[in-house]
Amino acid sequence: EPPGELLSGPGQIPSDRSGAGVSWTLDLAAGAVRHRIDTGRAVVETVRWSVAGEPGCQAYVAPELDAAEPPCGTPPPRVLVGDDGSRAVTVTADRVIGDRLLRIVSTATDRERSRAMAEATERAERLVAWDPSDLLDTQQRRWQERWRTCNVTIEGDPAAEVKTRYALFHLLSLTDHGAELPIGARGLTGDAYSGHVFWDADVFVLPSLATVAPTAARAMIEYRLRRLDAARQLAEREGRAGVRFPWESARTGCDVTPRSGVTATGDTVPILTGQQELHIGADVAWALTAYRWLTGDDEVLAAGGAELYADTARYWVSVIDNGPDGHGHINGVIGPDEYHEEVDDNAYTNTMAAWTLRQAADLAGDDLLPGVDATERASWLRAATTLVTGYDASSGRHEQFDGYDRLDPIMAESIAPVPFAADLLLGREIVQRSQLIKQADVLMAHHLVPDELPPGSLGRDVRFYLPRTAHGSSLSPAVHASVLARAGRPDEAIELYRIALGIDVDDLTRTGAGGIHYANLGGIWQALIAGFIGVRPGRGGLIVDPALPSGWSRVLVRCCYRGARVEIDATHDEVAVATDRPLRFVGTDRDAAVTTDRLRLIRGGTSEKCWERA
């Protein structure tokens, strides 16, 4: 840093065989990739995998060296040096057993080359001493345990089932981690976005991980906590109080957002996201809250979480402009819809800022934020109350930002089948003057903080903004699927869910060469859990409120919640919930709480959304 580029890793395992007679298979059950070659004389299969339980280690088995993928000798150790002087050492160990080659590749990082070399060498030599079959059997057992904890069955839609499992597979692959876990936009599966960490790691990946691998979610939180000082310095340079998280973050936590980029037509344009997408601070605070609610881990407050809440609230107070109209305003920002820049009072940004201020005030009221007195807490509540959120009581919906309703009312559906990149198709200037939306913006607030928005506004906002959305970002389809299901429109939700499922499996957007879209994978799991199954944490307990599309006859989901394993079996008429220890559940109306390890709800009454305990 800067500019914060990924180090180019070593290509120690052959992977360039393609063409006729060659196939690649991802074995979700074993966490391994199988490569099959039909040479005409024989069929040869190799297998490779990242060793579960051994972060940084990969295994490769070639059964017939002469016909498969023979390496040209064992590669020597390789040392990569980061800008901060840290070393990444990769060691390769080979062993021939009969007609098979076992290769282990081990990478370790440390500021001291000798320590990294010793760690990588020890792991490579230890694993290469295994029998290849035993090593693969151990891999399969470890993955079987992961799948026993978290899985999904969708009766009536086998394609959606396997593609949802593909998304879950990549989330479960993050189970092994170090003390902290930064997830770039494409993880480490490709070099797109240079491995930089965006808001999508916090609001898409982290809450999904909290339900499948809670310790990995905690490691993601740790990545942010360890960079609070860098965020504080960024706020100071802006003349603001508190902490200002960078839009794009890498190793040190300084801002590595590019200042310009080149369009498909070769024009150089400024990139304003680093200066104007202020909502990142609220996104990080929301992720911390989601983690606490989903895992029950409030010890994170003493480990830096309290500091994060307090300083994020202080930043928002310093940003809000208290106008002569008696309301608070946040001007010159970019919301999640990046087609529109430098707008005033973006509904998502302001709603999330107000939510963060209230969260911090609540914690301070419970004496959980040391150093916050009654006067400062009152200032947070006052700022949250006066902040404009774009809601118009007469229409019952939110205006995305001040002046949005006066833009050209172009509908996405009149341009092209979604998803499409409207700025590339029509040009940036036309899109900026229109009501076309890149991705969920107002609806993103409904997705993250539904209780913060006025009752009844979800349906109206969905009806208004959905036809205007091009889904030009991979983040968009899954969020829309989730809110559509919650709005009682699951058969429309499933169409967008299928788009989300195809982004990586089918390379729907033709951007797969840069790596898989981790936020989309996290969004898929959220759309299933929070949207179709209707599971979300409430203050009084867990809410379960399914809305299945007509093509799904039954959905069975296993996940984690507050240290318990939870199994949910949902149909159109009833839902059964089983846990390995008692949990507290509440109804959608936030009352009638019950603590149990067995819950069965059936449709009852005159309303389709009315559930009765059986």
VOGU-3710 file (C-alpha; in Angstrom, 3 decimals, decimal comma):
1> eppgellsgp> 0,000/0,000/0,000  -0,499/2,302/-1,767  -2,007/1,364/-4,146  -2,621/-1,850/-2,216  -2,107/-4,657/-4,679  -2,215/-8,398/-4,049  1,147/-10,136/-4,052  1,325/-12,614/-6,904  1,259/-16,080/-5,354  3,222/-19,097/-6,593
11> gqipsdrsga> 1,714/-21,487/-9,119  2,876/-24,669/-7,432  0,046/-26,965/-8,561  -0,558/-27,528/-12,308  -3,997/-26,363/-13,394  -3,727/-25,546/-17,096  -5,048/-28,770/-18,664  -8,180/-28,173/-20,699  -9,763/-29,186/-24,002  -11,346/-32,343/-25,394
21> gvswtldlaa> -11,381/-35,307/-23,060  -10,758/-33,138/-20,000  -13,223/-32,336/-17,214  -13,070/-30,537/-13,882  -15,395/-31,455/-11,003  -15,827/-29,636/-7,716  -16,633/-32,220/-5,032  -18,672/-30,221/-2,508  -18,823/-33,136/-0,061  -15,040/-33,512/0,171
31> gavrhridtg> -13,923/-29,968/-0,530  -11,774/-31,170/-3,440  -11,376/-30,606/-7,164  -11,073/-33,653/-9,420  -9,404/-33,386/-12,812  -10,217/-36,154/-15,305  -8,166/-36,708/-18,469  -9,107/-39,202/-21,186  -5,861/-39,751/-23,101  -7,376/-42,260/-25,474
41> ravvetvrws> -5,240/-44,990/-23,929  -6,381/-44,507/-20,364  -8,482/-42,343/-18,091  -6,440/-40,553/-15,450  -7,891/-38,631/-12,523  -6,018/-36,256/-10,240  -7,398/-34,637/-7,115  -6,369/-31,467/-5,270  -7,711/-29,700/-2,222  -7,047/-27,060/0,408
51> vagepgcqay> -6,402/-29,128/3,507  -9,228/-28,572/6,015  -7,830/-27,789/9,447  -4,450/-26,768/8,001  -4,747/-23,153/6,779  -2,273/-22,359/4,035  -1,796/-25,982/2,945  -2,810/-27,608/-0,322  -2,592/-31,252/-1,363  -2,313/-32,738/-4,850
61> vapeldaaep> -2,424/-36,415/-5,823  -1,594/-37,650/-9,322  -2,109/-41,385/-9,746  -0,091/-41,934/-12,952  2,840/-39,592/-13,364  3,528/-40,345/-17,027  -0,037/-39,664/-18,206  -1,351/-37,089/-15,787  0,279/-33,764/-14,971  3,958/-34,444/-14,225
71> pcgtppprvl> 5,713/-31,619/-12,418  9,243/-30,820/-13,513  10,901/-31,529/-10,191  10,013/-30,185/-6,783  9,916/-26,360/-6,899  12,301/-24,633/-4,490  10,931/-22,543/-1,605  9,574/-19,174/-2,671  9,615/-16,012/-0,586  7,348/-13,034/-1,251
81> vgddgsravt> 8,020/-9,757/0,568  5,229/-7,332/1,345  5,618/-3,558/1,464  5,636/-3,713/5,268  8,545/-6,183/5,255  6,499/-9,272/6,100  7,463/-12,549/4,446  5,217/-15,131/2,838  7,162/-18,349/2,439  5,873/-21,225/0,279
91> vtadrvigdr> 7,439/-24,667/0,652  6,693/-27,681/-1,558  7,189/-31,311/-0,496  6,810/-34,267/-2,898  6,600/-37,997/-2,219  6,134/-40,850/-4,708  4,146/-43,832/-3,419  4,043/-46,578/-6,040  2,511/-44,991/-9,132  1,190/-41,946/-7,277
101> llrivstatd> 2,643/-38,553/-6,504  1,600/-36,698/-3,353  2,498/-33,035/-3,363  1,967/-30,725/-0,384  2,240/-26,950/-0,787  2,440/-24,982/2,474  2,523/-21,198/2,911  3,271/-19,342/6,154  3,649/-15,636/6,858  5,794/-13,824/9,396
111> rersramaea> 7,955/-10,736/9,618  10,923/-13,041/10,207  11,833/-15,141/7,174  13,313/-17,910/9,297  10,136/-18,365/11,349  7,922/-18,437/8,262  10,262/-20,911/6,584  10,293/-23,187/9,646  6,494/-23,174/9,967  5,854/-23,825/6,271
121> teraerlvaw> 8,497/-26,585/6,167  7,176/-28,341/9,273  3,629/-28,497/7,918  4,688/-29,632/4,449  6,929/-32,403/5,789  4,310/-33,547/8,315  1,499/-33,791/5,760  3,572/-35,344/2,966  4,360/-38,264/5,307  0,667/-39,260/5,246
131> dpsdlldtqq> -0,710/-41,926/2,961  -2,633/-40,028/0,225  -5,819/-42,042/0,799  -5,730/-41,346/4,541  -5,158/-37,664/3,905  -8,178/-37,497/1,592  -10,312/-39,550/4,012  -9,487/-37,056/6,769  -10,433/-34,211/4,432  -13,808/-35,837/3,731
141> rrwqerwrtc> -14,530/-36,409/7,432  -13,798/-32,786/8,248  -16,102/-31,616/5,488  -18,805/-34,042/6,566  -18,789/-32,363/9,981  -19,141/-28,950/8,349  -22,097/-30,148/6,279  -23,723/-31,691/9,346  -23,647/-28,279/11,006  -24,904/-26,274/8,023
151> nvtiegdpaa> -26,755/-27,482/4,939  -29,845/-26,972/2,823  -32,369/-29,182/1,030  -34,876/-27,645/-1,399  -37,552/-30,075/-2,521  -39,011/-29,185/-5,895  -35,978/-27,248/-7,166  -32,821/-29,399/-7,395  -30,949/-26,777/-9,440  -31,496/-24,119/-6,763
161> evktryalfh> -30,492/-26,654/-4,105  -27,080/-27,523/-5,569  -26,293/-23,893/-6,438  -27,217/-22,769/-2,923  -24,922/-25,483/-1,587  -22,192/-24,108/-3,840  -22,569/-20,719/-2,135  -22,595/-22,385/1,279  -19,504/-24,411/0,342  -17,485/-21,253/-0,227
171> llsltdhgae> -18,674/-19,795/3,083  -17,755/-23,010/4,907  -14,356/-22,870/3,199  -13,613/-19,818/5,370  -13,857/-21,909/8,554  -10,054/-22,163/8,825  -8,555/-18,764/9,504  -5,986/-16,886/11,507  -6,503/-14,276/14,185  -8,204/-11,982/11,683
181> lpigargltg> -10,055/-12,597/8,445  -10,281/-9,889/5,792  -12,479/-10,956/2,880  -11,807/-9,107/-0,360  -14,525/-8,620/-2,950  -13,252/-11,754/-4,731  -11,485/-13,244/-1,724  -8,250/-14,788/-2,939  -9,904/-16,570/-5,877  -8,841/-13,909/-8,379
191> daysghvfwd> -7,104/-10,572/-8,647  -10,154/-8,380/-9,330  -10,310/-5,414/-6,936  -6,774/-6,321/-5,800  -8,064/-8,192/-2,765  -9,448/-4,975/-1,236  -12,049/-5,191/1,533  -15,303/-3,293/0,891  -18,570/-2,807/2,769  -19,921/-5,969/1,165
201> advfvlpsla> -17,640/-8,082/3,360  -19,314/-6,602/6,433  -22,986/-6,680/5,427  -23,105/-9,654/3,043  -20,402/-12,134/4,065  -20,099/-11,588/7,820  -23,743/-12,163/8,873  -23,853/-15,290/6,723  -20,638/-16,561/8,306  -22,102/-15,918/11,764
211> tvaptaaram> -24,710/-18,610/11,000  -22,300/-21,172/9,506  -18,869/-20,504/11,059  -19,175/-18,048/13,980  -15,447/-18,014/14,807  -14,709/-16,928/11,248  -17,218/-14,078/11,628  -15,421/-13,051/14,821  -12,127/-13,018/12,909  -13,731/-10,688/10,346
221> ieyrlrrlda> -14,709/-8,334/13,173  -11,120/-8,514/14,423  -9,863/-7,244/11,074  -11,863/-4,033/11,587  -11,023/-3,661/15,284  -7,285/-3,849/14,614  -7,570/-0,943/12,190  -9,475/1,495/14,389  -6,391/3,689/14,739  -6,065/3,928/10,951
231> arqlaeregr> -9,778/4,804/10,728  -9,326/7,431/13,418  -6,441/9,003/11,501  -8,560/9,124/8,348  -11,319/10,976/10,222  -8,769/13,423/11,613  -7,438/14,195/8,129  -11,009/15,044/7,107  -11,415/17,294/10,127  -13,985/14,943/11,654
241> agvrfpwesa> -14,340/13,269/15,015  -14,374/9,533/15,708  -13,475/6,926/13,097  -13,892/6,942/9,331  -13,419/3,500/7,781  -11,914/3,592/4,272  -14,100/2,588/1,354  -11,387/0,174/0,183  -9,131/-1,310/2,830  -6,152/-3,640/2,606
251> rtgcdvtprs> -3,404/-4,657/5,005  -2,847/-1,504/7,063  -6,363/-0,066/7,012  -5,426/3,103/5,142  -7,574/4,160/2,194  -6,511/2,385/-1,016  -9,480/3,418/-3,170  -8,302/4,356/-6,702  -8,831/8,008/-7,583  -9,585/7,369/-11,257
261> gvtatgdtvp> -10,413/4,572/-13,675  -10,711/3,859/-17,383  -14,113/3,104/-18,921  -14,823/0,505/-21,605  -14,552/3,314/-24,186  -11,079/4,290/-22,978  -12,115/7,455/-21,142  -10,512/8,284/-17,803  -13,108/9,142/-15,164  -12,757/10,096/-11,498
271> iltgqqelhi> -13,644/7,503/-8,862  -15,470/9,300/-6,046  -16,446/6,343/-3,897  -13,480/6,776/-1,576  -14,548/10,308/-0,704  -18,334/9,980/-0,803  -19,528/6,489/0,224  -19,685/7,403/3,890  -22,163/4,642/4,730  -19,222/2,243/5,239
281> gadvawalta> -19,004/3,337/8,910  -22,611/2,401/9,616  -22,134/-0,835/7,675  -19,262/-1,908/9,935  -21,261/-1,019/13,047  -24,246/-2,966/11,683  -22,028/-5,999/11,042  -20,812/-5,891/14,637  -24,410/-5,737/15,861  -25,495/-8,590/13,584
291> yrwltgddev> -22,593/-10,660/14,881  -23,573/-9,995/18,495  -27,241/-10,801/17,883  -26,526/-13,962/15,907  -23,824/-15,361/18,192  -24,652/-13,888/21,607  -21,003/-12,812/21,947  -21,003/-9,504/23,813  -17,420/-9,986/25,003  -16,412/-8,376/21,728
301> laaggaelya> -17,477/-5,032/23,223  -14,602/-5,122/25,698  -12,218/-6,167/22,902  -12,723/-2,936/20,957  -16,355/-3,166/19,935  -17,468/-0,493/22,394  -14,829/1,848/21,016  -16,051/1,166/17,474  -19,664/2,042/18,353  -18,765/5,219/20,224
311> dtarywvsvi> -16,339/6,571/17,658  -18,635/5,745/14,734  -21,415/7,719/16,451  -19,017/10,625/17,011  -18,127/10,615/13,335  -21,767/10,820/12,264  -22,462/13,719/14,619  -19,511/15,592/13,105  -20,760/14,925/9,549  -24,435/15,871/10,011
321> dngpdghghi> -25,316/19,413/8,935  -28,036/20,878/11,144  -29,947/23,086/8,736  -32,232/26,054/9,371  -35,220/23,754/8,795  -34,497/22,100/12,137  -33,487/18,818/10,502  -30,144/17,101/10,148  -28,704/16,531/6,676  -25,790/14,558/5,214
331> ngvigpdeyh> -24,739/16,112/1,925  -22,506/15,185/-0,994  -22,526/11,401/-0,680  -22,872/8,254/-2,764  -25,279/5,592/-1,566  -25,203/1,923/-2,563  -26,621/3,055/-5,941  -23,347/4,246/-7,463  -25,025/5,524/-10,627  -25,744/8,757/-8,730
341> eevddnaytn> -22,860/10,686/-7,162  -22,621/13,609/-4,744  -26,269/13,506/-3,690  -27,818/15,001/-0,572  -29,705/13,039/2,078  -29,364/9,580/0,603  -32,075/7,552/2,340  -29,866/4,514/2,987  -26,934/6,545/4,341  -29,100/8,670/6,623
351> tmaawtlrqa> -31,211/5,739/7,842  -28,121/3,718/8,688  -26,489/6,729/10,367  -29,581/7,272/12,540  -29,706/3,554/13,354  -26,035/3,561/14,377  -26,532/6,591/16,614  -29,466/4,878/18,366  -27,529/1,656/18,809  -24,614/3,517/20,359
361> adlagddllp> -26,986/5,501/22,602  -28,690/2,307/23,783  -25,353/0,744/24,676  -24,263/3,907/26,461  -27,540/3,871/28,393  -26,649/0,370/29,577  -23,181/1,589/30,652  -21,502/-0,527/27,962  -19,604/2,354/26,321  -16,963/3,602/28,779
371> gvdaterasw> -16,235/7,306/28,509  -19,640/8,297/27,140  -21,539/10,629/29,458  -25,214/11,566/29,501  -24,646/14,756/27,528  -22,915/12,997/24,637  -25,518/10,241/24,619  -28,289/12,832/24,422  -26,554/14,471/21,452  -26,547/11,131/19,615
381> lraattlvtg> -30,263/10,613/20,208  -31,030/14,160/19,139  -29,026/13,750/15,924  -30,763/10,453/15,140  -34,204/11,973/15,710  -33,699/15,045/13,536  -31,880/13,333/10,646  -33,825/13,345/7,367  -34,489/9,815/6,067  -36,348/10,567/2,833
391> ydassgrheq> -39,665/9,155/4,046  -42,770/10,894/2,696  -45,862/10,130/4,771  -48,223/11,173/1,970  -46,878/8,562/-0,461  -45,831/6,082/2,201  -42,418/5,525/0,613  -38,869/6,857/0,727  -37,244/9,151/-1,826  -33,804/7,675/-2,543
401> fdgydrldpi> -32,156/11,080/-2,183  -33,168/14,723/-2,338  -34,255/15,413/-5,907  -34,417/11,809/-7,080  -38,121/12,014/-7,909  -37,414/14,866/-10,357  -35,050/12,742/-12,488  -36,074/11,133/-15,800  -38,416/8,234/-14,923  -36,682/5,560/-17,024
411> maesiapvpf> -37,618/1,966/-16,171  -34,920/-0,705/-16,342  -37,355/-3,177/-17,859  -37,781/-0,848/-20,862  -34,043/-0,944/-21,632  -32,932/-4,592/-21,499  -33,458/-7,822/-19,575  -31,843/-7,606/-16,163  -29,126/-7,784/-15,061  -27,289/-5,209/-17,166
421> aadlllgrei> -24,778/-2,396/-16,617  -26,832/0,692/-17,431  -23,842/3,049/-17,325  -22,043/1,004/-19,998  -25,167/0,573/-22,118  -26,491/4,147/-22,020  -23,530/6,215/-20,856  -22,817/7,726/-17,438  -24,421/11,094/-18,188  -27,783/9,677/-19,264
431> vqrsqlikqa> -27,891/7,300/-16,305  -27,033/10,045/-13,815  -29,979/12,119/-15,076  -32,349/9,167/-14,798  -34,058/7,190/-12,055  -32,211/4,017/-13,104  -30,605/2,314/-10,104  -27,526/0,126/-10,044  -28,490/-1,948/-7,014  -30,632/-2,027/-3,881
441> dvlmahhlvp> -30,402/1,337/-2,114  -33,594/2,215/-0,240  -34,368/-1,514/-0,280  -30,959/-2,223/1,224  -32,092/-0,362/4,334  -35,216/-2,531/4,448  -32,946/-5,570/4,218  -30,584/-4,568/7,033  -32,725/-2,589/9,491  -36,388/-3,379/8,760
451> delppgslgr> -37,552/-2,179/12,177  -35,992/1,251/11,568  -38,347/2,055/8,681  -42,062/2,956/8,925  -44,525/0,028/8,847  -46,009/-0,523/5,403  -43,196/1,258/3,563  -41,512/-1,977/2,422  -44,256/-2,900/-0,038  -44,492/0,620/-1,448
461> dvrfylprta> -40,728/0,983/-1,798  -40,458/-2,404/-3,525  -43,199/-1,516/-6,012  -41,513/1,797/-6,846  -37,827/0,887/-6,982  -37,780/-2,666/-8,346  -38,796/-1,666/-11,929  -36,068/0,997/-11,899  -33,236/-1,341/-10,874  -30,812/-2,669/-13,504
471> hgsslspavh> -29,015/-4,986/-11,048  -25,722/-3,717/-12,463  -23,953/-5,004/-9,358  -23,634/-8,615/-8,253  -24,793/-7,412/-4,817  -28,296/-6,587/-6,039  -30,284/-9,722/-7,019  -29,946/-11,560/-3,688  -31,015/-8,517/-1,647  -34,075/-8,018/-3,830
481> asvlaragrp> -34,930/-11,701/-3,501  -34,795/-11,344/0,274  -36,995/-8,241/0,533  -39,454/-9,529/-2,071  -39,951/-12,714/-0,042  -40,471/-10,663/3,114  -42,930/-8,445/1,220  -45,058/-11,505/0,445  -43,928/-11,883/-3,184  -41,873/-15,108/-3,079
491> deaielyria> -42,656/-16,168/-6,662  -41,055/-12,950/-7,916  -38,255/-13,335/-5,396  -37,264/-16,718/-6,802  -36,547/-15,206/-10,224  -33,988/-12,832/-8,742  -32,677/-15,599/-6,491  -31,927/-17,660/-9,608  -29,999/-14,722/-11,082  -27,927/-14,542/-7,900
501> lgidvddltr> -27,342/-18,301/-8,023  -26,048/-18,039/-11,601  -23,606/-15,164/-11,136  -20,764/-17,452/-10,080  -21,851/-20,992/-11,009  -22,824/-19,980/-14,560  -20,597/-16,877/-14,814  -23,747/-14,986/-15,703  -22,041/-11,570/-15,840  -18,899/-12,857/-17,595
511> tgaggihyan> -16,686/-11,498/-14,810  -15,675/-14,827/-13,282  -12,089/-14,532/-14,509  -11,505/-12,016/-11,721  -12,648/-14,475/-9,058  -15,908/-15,478/-7,395  -18,179/-12,817/-5,903  -18,060/-13,468/-2,154  -20,719/-10,881/-1,343  -23,124/-12,517/-3,772
521> lggiwqalia> -22,500/-15,899/-2,132  -23,188/-14,395/1,280  -26,255/-12,657/-0,133  -27,598/-15,963/-1,443  -27,452/-17,490/2,033  -29,072/-14,390/3,547  -31,845/-14,452/0,931  -32,574/-18,065/1,825  -32,376/-17,686/5,606  -33,758/-14,175/6,159
531> gfigvrpgrg> -35,976/-14,023/3,058  -37,565/-17,364/2,179  -37,230/-18,949/5,638  -37,847/-15,633/7,435  -35,296/-16,213/10,190  -33,973/-13,089/11,864  -32,932/-12,167/15,389  -35,277/-9,910/17,322  -34,590/-8,241/20,626  -36,805/-10,734/22,412
541> glivdpalps> -35,659/-13,846/20,572  -35,511/-15,545/17,193  -38,226/-14,871/14,605  -39,214/-17,571/12,077  -41,623/-16,481/9,340  -41,266/-18,498/6,073  -42,465/-17,342/2,653  -41,726/-20,123/0,170  -42,193/-19,792/-3,588  -44,851/-22,039/-5,081
551> gwsrvlvrcc> -42,266/-24,251/-6,784  -40,640/-25,197/-3,475  -42,629/-27,844/-1,626  -40,274/-28,099/1,358  -37,046/-26,509/2,571  -34,797/-27,995/5,249  -32,039/-25,752/6,596  -29,361/-26,352/9,219  -27,414/-23,422/10,659  -25,989/-21,954/13,887
561> yrgarveida> -27,556/-19,415/16,245  -26,151/-18,275/19,585  -24,043/-21,385/20,045  -26,856/-23,782/19,150  -27,358/-25,953/16,105  -30,708/-25,120/14,540  -32,703/-27,190/12,051  -35,675/-25,617/10,302  -38,119/-27,711/8,281  -40,539/-25,462/6,387
571> thdevavatd> -43,452/-26,093/4,041  -46,227/-23,788/2,876  -48,469/-24,857/5,743  -46,178/-25,371/8,695  -42,653/-24,972/10,003  -40,840/-27,096/12,587  -37,745/-25,856/14,399  -35,409/-28,129/16,386  -32,307/-27,066/18,301  -29,711/-28,902/20,368
581> rplrfvgtdr> -30,491/-26,645/23,335  -33,431/-24,404/24,271  -33,665/-21,058/22,492  -36,056/-18,156/22,902  -38,455/-17,560/20,003  -40,849/-14,676/19,407  -43,669/-14,204/16,922  -43,611/-11,740/14,071  -45,642/-9,384/16,249  -42,775/-9,470/18,808
591> daavttdrlr> -44,888/-11,024/21,541  -45,880/-14,520/22,698  -42,261/-15,439/23,425  -41,399/-19,049/24,206  -38,171/-20,801/25,177  -37,911/-24,317/23,792  -35,812/-26,739/21,735  -38,867/-27,821/19,694  -41,184/-25,376/17,962  -43,928/-26,123/15,450
601> lirggtsekc> -45,969/-23,418/13,769  -48,972/-23,953/11,517  -50,945/-21,596/9,312  -54,005/-20,378/11,113  -56,554/-17,620/11,257  -57,695/-15,629/8,257  -54,320/-14,156/7,303  -51,720/-16,031/5,285  -49,052/-14,549/7,566  -50,720/-15,767/10,729
611> wera> -48,929/-18,650/12,448  -50,097/-20,614/15,454  -47,979/-22,835/17,695  -48,973/-26,482/17,547
//
